[in-house]
């Protein structure tokens, strides 16, 4: 099996933007990609729950949690819900918890770190607005690719020659 991101970078160097290396992979899917859906929230995963409950077929949820290391924005119950609803993966600029359970769920999950504390539920968060972290702007409707080599974004789906 080829490593997806190096291949994409080699073939589409002028098109892709690579996110600064900061994420660890936690989900059962080591490789995932899809259309970007964004969420900006801070220490409140109410909107993560809302989006995980929607049809995510062909999509990746990108959560800008402000880089907070004080609360977990994703746990096993929401990861299961997202997988059940067809999400390809979730990338969290923040923390997750229940990592042993998440490792067995058929979902790509990358996050900054692990924290055992859940969030407060205040119903706060902005869905599908441009978010910026890791040196990249994540635009809803653009595409994201992730594997153990990192994360990159492109303005449209990328097809590799010979793979």
N, C-alpha and C positions, 0 to 999 in steps of 0.2 A: 504494500500500500504506500502510495506516495504521500509525502507531507504536503498538505494542501497550501498552506500559506506561503512557504518558500516558492512553490510553483507559481502561485498567483503573483507574487512580487516579481519573479523573473519575467513573467509574460506581460504583466500590466504595470510595470514600474511607474509610468507617468500618470496612471489613472488612480491607483490605490493610495490610501493614507493609512499608515500603520500607527496604531495606538501605542503610546509609550509602555514598555513592559512593566506591568504592575499586578496583573491578575493571576490567580491560581485557579486551576480547573478542579471542580468538585463533582460534577454530574456524571452519570453513566455514559453519556455521549461525549467523547473527547473531541469530536469534530462536528461542527454545526454551522449553519448559515441560514440567512433569510432576510426578508424585508424588515427594516427597522421600524419598531414602534417605541416611542420614548416616553419616559415618565421622570419627572423631576419631583423629588420628595426629600424630606429630611427627618430621619428618625420616626417616621410614620409610614407603615406599609399598607394603609387602608386601600390605596389605589393599586398597589401590587395585587392585592386580593381581588379587586374589581376586574383588573385586566386578565389575571390568571383564569378567571371564570368565563372569559370570552373566547371565541374561536381564534386560535393562534396559528392555524395551519399555514406553513410557509413563512412564519414570522419569528423574529427574535425581539424580546423585550429588553431594552437598554434602560436601566434605572440609574439616574444620577442622584445618588444619595448624599452628595456633597462630600464624599470621601470620609464620612463619619465612621469612626471605629468604636462608637459607644452603644450601638443597638444593631440587631440583626433585622434586615429588611426582607429576608426569605428564610422560611423553615420548611420542614418536610411536607407539611399539609398543603402549603401553597405550591410547592414544587410538584406534588402529585396532581393537584388541580390543574396546573399549567400543562403537564404532560397529558393528562386526560383530554384536555381541550386542544391538543395538537400543536402546542408551541414547540418550536425547534430548540430554543434555548433562552436563557436569561443571563444578562451580563449586569453585574451590580457594582457600581462605584461606591462601595460600602461593604457591609458584612452580611454573612449568612450564619445560620446555626443548623443543628441536626445533620451534620455533615456525613455521618455514617449512613443514615437513611437516604439522604440525597444521592450518595454514591451509587445506590441501587436503582434509582429512578431514571427511566429512559428520557432524559432531558439534558441538554447542555447547560452547565451552570459554571460561570466564572465570576469571581468576586475578589475583593482586596484581601479579606481576612475572615476569621471566624470570631463570633461573639455570642455567648449563650443568652444574653438578655433580649427579650422581645421588645417590640416598639409599642408606643402608645397608639391608640386608634383615634385620630382626630379628624379623619376624612380629608386630609390635606394632600395636595399634589397637583401638578400640571401635566396633563397628558398631551402627547404629540406636538410638543414645541421643540425647536432645536436646543440641544444641550451640548455642552463643551467640557471635556475633561481628557486627560491623557494626550494633549496636543492635537486633538481631533474634534471637529464638530459633527455630531450625530444628527442627521436630518431624517425626519420621518419619511418613509417611502424609499430611501436609499437602501443599500444592502450591506450586510455585515457578514464577515467570515471569521470563524474562530477555531483554533485547534491548540495543541500543546506548544506550538511555536509562537502564539500570540493572537492578536485581534487586528483586523483591518477593515476598512470601509471603502465602498465604491458607490458611484452615483447610479449604477444599474447592475443587473446580474452579470457575472463573469463566467464565461465558458472556457475551459482549458482545452488546448489542442492535445490530442494523444492520451487523455486520461478518461 
